[in-house]
Amino acid sequence: MPYYWRLSGFYFLYFGLLGTLVPYWSLYLKDLGFSAAAIGLLMAIPQLTKIGAPNLWGWLADRSGQRLRIIRTGNLLAAIVFLPVFWIHQFWSMAALLVSFSFFWNAVLAQFEVLTLQSLGRQSHRYSLVRLWGSVGFILAVLVLGEALDRLGTDLLPWVLSALLWLLWLGTLTLPAGDGEVRHREQGGPSVWSVLRRPAVSLFLVAAFLMQLSHGPYYTFYSIYLQDLGFSKFVVGSLWALGVLAEVGLFLVMHRLMRRFSIPWILVASLLLAALRWLLIGVVADSLLWLALAQLLHAASFGSFHAASIAWVHKQFEASLGGQGQALYSSLGFGAGWAAGAGLSGLLWQQWGVDLFFGAALAAVLAAMLLIVGGVTRSGDSTA
């Protein structure tokens, strides 16, 4: 595949950073003395900025054709504005830093997805074989940091995050431009709004929102909850890594699954398996074996859903709208959905606790029903 290792290296570093931020940042905030509600709000901020930032950057990339320059600039500015984290201990200062950092950081991934698909060309169905290195980076981050934080404490986290941001920027300097640069949309071509008016597209975006909403209790309080049950940071990190390891296994065969099965039905199956995962965590969280089995379902709740979503959006939006299409999926799913889930979890955790996972399961089932009843599974988008 063209540019395989350069593209894979970016995913490795980007999701290594995410594997540092998502499982452990809430523990760092807790050690700084923030309340559960404050932690929920702060964890929601990167996702709130993802609601608008990817769409702005996607529009700019599609209009200017300078997608790679935007990726590089976003990474560089994210690394610069994150530097004050070492001196910040108050809520509003931390909120301001996370807003500024994530505004630029969120410029990157949706545009890189477009660059990857365009660089792969006719082999775009092999996207998952490139993306799996992001999962490998995530696994290494959670495993290594789980042990390191048990020994050295959470004060290590800002140093690791800052180092990864700078390495990520250096990695963007090796990325290919050629096929990833798309010239601005010609006058008279289809608009984003004309695509969004298709019922299948709008219902898919609602389902993506609900899927990420259902991840709210998991991404925000899973680590804290397991730590309160007596599990060490290393065990917590190992469970996170197990989920992503299952995701890697899924990515290895995803290109075959998408050639055999309908993409919309892969989305529906992923949503129903996500609901099962949340139910398992809600019912048997005190059992390490059942927790491990629930983590294996990450292959569906993230792996197959995300890979199928990227392919489905790629089909719905023409090349000239690719940046905006991927940005909409990112902003409404990983942005608005994740932010709503994190915010609601922060507000309700003290009252509901682990019962929030039952609400998460309900959200995933509702999303699956929307795709079925709304006719998305009959939209004619069969295989990749």
C-alpha positions in Angstrom: 0.0 0.0 0.0 1.3 3.5 -0.8 3.0 5.4 2.0 2.0 2.7 4.5 4.5 3.3 7.2 4.3 7.1 7.1 0.6 7.0 7.4 0.7 4.3 10.1 3.3 6.2 12.1 1.0 9.2 12.4 -1.9 7.0 13.7 0.6 5.3 16.1 1.6 8.6 17.7 -1.9 10.2 17.6 -3.6 7.4 19.4 -0.7 6.9 21.7 -1.4 10.4 22.9 -5.1 9.5 23.1 -4.2 6.4 25.2 -2.4 8.7 27.5 -5.2 11.3 27.8 -8.4 9.3 27.9 -7.8 6.6 30.5 -5.5 8.6 32.9 -6.3 12.3 32.6 -9.4 12.0 34.9 -7.0 10.4 37.5 -4.7 13.4 37.1 -7.6 15.8 37.6 -8.8 13.9 40.6 -5.3 14.1 42.2 -5.4 17.9 41.6 -8.5 18.0 43.8 -11.2 18.5 41.2 -14.7 17.2 42.0 -16.6 14.5 40.0 -18.7 17.2 38.3 -15.6 19.3 37.5 -13.8 16.2 36.1 -16.8 15.4 33.9 -16.9 19.0 32.5 -13.2 19.2 31.9 -13.2 15.8 30.2 -16.0 17.0 28.0 -14.2 20.1 26.8 -12.0 18.4 24.1 -15.2 16.9 22.7 -17.1 20.2 22.8 -14.4 21.9 20.7 -14.7 19.0 18.3 -18.3 20.0 17.6 -17.1 23.1 15.7 -13.4 22.9 15.1 -13.3 20.0 12.6 -16.0 21.6 10.5 -14.1 24.8 10.3 -10.9 23.1 9.4 -12.7 20.7 7.0 -14.3 23.6 5.2 -10.9 25.4 4.9 -9.1 22.2 3.7 -11.8 21.5 1.0 -11.8 25.1 -0.2 -8.0 25.7 -0.1 -6.7 22.2 -1.0 -4.0 22.7 1.7 -5.0 19.7 3.8 -1.5 18.6 4.8 -0.5 22.2 5.7 -3.6 22.3 8.0 -2.6 19.0 9.6 0.9 20.2 10.3 -0.2 23.6 11.6 -2.9 22.2 13.9 -0.3 19.8 15.4 2.3 22.5 16.0 -0.2 25.0 17.6 -1.6 22.2 19.8 1.9 21.4 21.1 2.6 25.1 21.8 -0.6 26.0 23.6 -0.4 22.8 25.8 2.9 23.9 27.4 1.4 26.0 30.3 -0.2 22.8 31.7 2.7 22.4 34.1 1.7 25.5 36.1 -2.1 25.1 36.0 -4.1 23.8 39.0 -7.4 25.8 38.9 -10.6 24.9 37.1 -11.0 27.9 34.8 -7.3 27.9 33.9 -7.4 24.2 33.1 -10.7 24.7 31.1 -9.1 27.5 29.1 -6.0 25.4 28.3 -8.1 22.4 27.2 -10.2 24.6 25.0 -7.2 26.1 23.2 -5.3 22.9 23.0 -8.2 20.8 21.6 -9.3 23.5 19.2 -6.1 22.9 17.2 -5.6 19.2 18.0 -9.1 18.5 16.7 -8.1 20.1 13.4 -6.0 17.1 12.6 -7.7 13.7 12.7 -10.7 14.2 10.3 -8.4 15.7 7.7 -5.9 13.0 8.1 -8.6 10.4 7.5 -9.3 12.0 4.2 -5.6 12.2 3.3 -5.2 8.5 4.2 -8.1 7.4 2.0 -7.0 9.5 -0.9 -3.4 8.3 -0.5 -4.6 4.7 -0.6 -6.6 5.3 -3.7 -8.2 2.1 -5.0 -7.0 0.3 -1.9 -9.1 2.5 0.4 -10.9 -0.6 1.7 -7.6 -1.5 3.4 -7.9 1.6 5.6 -8.2 -0.6 8.7 -4.7 -2.1 8.1 -3.3 1.4 8.4 -5.5 2.5 11.2 -4.6 -0.6 13.4 -1.3 1.0 14.2 -3.2 3.7 16.1 -4.6 0.9 18.2 -1.1 -0.5 18.8 0.0 3.0 19.9 -3.0 3.2 22.3 -2.2 -0.2 23.8 1.5 0.6 24.4 0.5 3.9 26.0 -2.0 2.5 28.5 0.2 -0.5 29.4 3.4 1.4 29.9 1.8 4.3 31.7 -0.3 2.1 33.9 2.8 0.7 35.4 4.7 4.0 35.4 1.8 5.9 37.1 1.6 3.3 39.9 5.3 3.9 40.5 5.8 7.6 39.8 2.3 9.1 40.3 0.1 11.1 37.9 2.4 14.2 37.9 4.2 12.3 35.0 1.2 12.7 32.7 1.7 16.3 31.5 5.3 15.5 30.5 4.3 12.5 28.5 1.5 14.4 26.7 3.7 17.3 25.8 6.4 15.0 24.5 3.9 13.1 22.3 2.5 16.3 20.9 5.9 17.4 19.7 6.7 14.0 18.3 3.4 14.0 16.5 4.2 17.3 14.9 7.6 16.0 13.8 5.8 13.0 12.3 3.6 15.3 10.2 6.7 16.6 8.4 7.2 13.1 6.8 3.6 12.8 5.5 2.9 12.6 1.8 1.2 15.5 0.1 0.4 14.5 -3.5 -2.8 12.5 -3.5 -3.9 14.1 -0.3 -4.2 17.6 -1.7 -7.7 18.3 -3.1 -8.5 21.5 -4.9 -11.4 23.6 -4.0 -14.9 22.6 -4.9 -16.0 23.8 -8.4 -18.9 26.1 -8.6 -22.2 24.2 -9.3 -21.0 21.0 -7.5 -23.0 19.4 -4.8 -23.1 21.2 -1.4 -22.8 19.7 2.1 -26.4 20.6 2.8 -27.7 18.7 -0.2 -26.0 15.6 1.1 -27.2 16.2 4.7 -30.8 16.4 3.4 -30.7 12.7 2.5 -32.5 10.9 5.3 -30.0 8.1 5.5 -27.1 10.6 6.1 -28.9 12.5 8.8 -30.0 9.4 10.6 -26.5 8.0 10.5 -25.2 11.1 12.1 -27.8 10.9 14.9 -26.8 7.2 15.4 -23.1 8.2 15.6 -24.0 10.9 18.2 -25.9 8.3 20.3 -23.1 5.7 20.0 -20.5 8.2 21.4 -23.0 9.4 24.0 -23.2 5.8 25.2 -19.5 5.8 25.8 -19.7 8.7 28.3 -19.6 6.8 31.5 -16.9 4.5 30.1 -14.5 7.2 28.9 -15.1 9.5 32.0 -15.4 7.2 35.0 -14.4 3.7 34.0 -10.8 4.1 35.4 -12.0 5.8 38.6 -14.7 3.2 39.1 -12.3 0.3 38.8 -9.8 2.0 41.1 -12.5 2.5 43.7 -13.3 -1.2 43.4 -9.6 -1.9 44.4 -8.0 -2.6 41.0 -4.5 -1.2 40.6 -3.6 1.3 37.8 -1.7 -1.4 36.0 -4.8 -3.7 36.0 -7.0 -0.7 34.8 -4.5 0.0 32.1 -4.4 -3.6 31.1 -8.1 -3.7 30.7 -8.0 -0.6 28.5 -5.3 -2.3 26.5 -7.2 -5.5 26.1 -10.1 -3.6 24.6 -7.8 -2.0 22.1 -6.1 -5.3 21.4 -9.5 -6.7 20.4 -9.9 -3.6 18.2 -6.5 -4.5 16.5 -7.7 -8.0 15.7 -10.9 -6.6 14.2 -9.0 -4.1 12.0 -6.9 -7.0 10.7 -10.0 -8.6 9.1 -12.3 -5.6 8.7 -11.4 -5.1 5.0 -12.8 -8.7 4.4 -15.9 -8.1 6.5 -16.7 -5.0 4.6 -16.4 -6.8 1.3 -18.8 -9.5 2.5 -21.4 -7.7 4.6 -23.5 -4.6 4.2 -21.9 -1.6 5.8 -25.2 -0.4 7.4 -25.8 -3.8 8.9 -22.2 -3.8 10.3 -23.1 -0.5 12.0 -26.3 -2.0 13.5 -24.5 -5.1 14.8 -21.8 -2.8 16.3 -24.4 -0.8 18.2 -26.1 -3.9 19.6 -22.8 -5.4 20.8 -22.0 -2.0 22.4 -25.2 -2.2 24.3 -24.3 -5.7 25.5 -20.9 -4.4 26.6 -22.4 -1.6 28.8 -24.8 -4.1 30.3 -21.9 -6.4 31.3 -20.0 -3.5 32.9 -23.1 -2.4 34.8 -24.0 -5.9 36.1 -20.7 -7.7 36.8 -18.1 -5.0 37.2 -16.6 -6.7 40.3 -15.6 -9.7 38.2 -12.2 -9.4 36.4 -13.2 -12.1 34.0 -16.5 -10.5 33.0 -14.7 -7.1 32.7 -12.2 -8.7 30.4 -15.0 -10.2 28.2 -16.7 -6.8 28.1 -13.5 -5.2 27.0 -13.3 -7.6 24.0 -16.5 -6.1 22.8 -14.5 -2.9 22.1 -13.8 -4.5 18.8 -17.5 -3.8 18.0 -18.3 -0.7 20.0 -15.4 1.2 18.5 -13.5 -0.9 15.9 -16.1 -2.1 13.5 -18.4 0.9 14.0 -15.6 3.4 13.3 -14.1 1.6 10.3 -17.6 1.1 8.8 -18.5 4.7 9.5 -15.3 6.0 7.8 -16.1 3.9 4.7 -19.8 4.9 4.7 -19.1 8.6 5.0 -16.4 8.3 2.2 -19.2 6.8 -0.1 -21.8 9.5 0.8 -19.6 12.6 0.3 -17.7 13.3 -3.0 -14.0 13.8 -2.9 -14.4 17.6 -3.0 -16.5 17.4 0.2 -14.5 14.7 1.9 -13.0 16.9 4.5 -16.3 18.3 5.6 -18.0 14.9 5.5 -15.4 13.3 7.8 -15.5 16.5 10.0 -19.3 16.2 10.4 -18.9 12.5 11.5 -16.1 13.5 13.9 -17.9 16.6 15.3 -21.4 15.1 15.8 -20.1 11.7 16.9 -16.8 12.1 18.8 -17.5 15.8 19.5 -21.1 16.4 20.5 -21.9 12.8 21.4 -18.8 12.3 23.6 -19.2 15.7 25.2 -22.8 15.1 26.0 -21.9 11.7 27.4 -19.0 13.0 29.5 -21.0 16.0 30.8 -24.1 14.0 31.7 -21.9 11.4 33.4 -20.1 14.0 35.5 -23.5 15.5 36.6 -25.1 12.1 37.4 -22.3 9.9 38.6 -22.6 10.7 42.3 -26.3 9.9 42.2 -26.5 7.1 39.7 -23.0 5.6 39.8 -22.6 2.4 37.8 -26.3 2.5 36.8 -25.3 5.0 34.2 -24.1 2.1 32.1 -27.7 0.9 31.8 -28.6 4.3 30.3 -25.6 3.9 27.9 -26.9 0.5 26.7 -30.3 2.1 26.1 -28.7 4.8 23.9 -26.9 2.3 21.8 -30.1 0.2 21.2 -32.0 3.4 20.3 -29.3 4.2 17.7 -29.6 0.7 16.2 -33.3 1.0 15.9 -33.0 4.4 14.2 -30.8 2.8 11.5 -33.2 0.0 11.0 -36.6 1.8 11.2 -35.2 4.8 9.4 -34.3 2.7 6.3 -30.5 3.3 6.5 -30.0 -0.5 6.2 -32.0 -0.4 2.9 -30.1 2.6 1.5 -28.2 0.6 -1.0 -24.8 1.0 0.5 -23.9 -2.6 0.6 -20.2 -3.4 0.6 -17.1 -1.4 0.5 
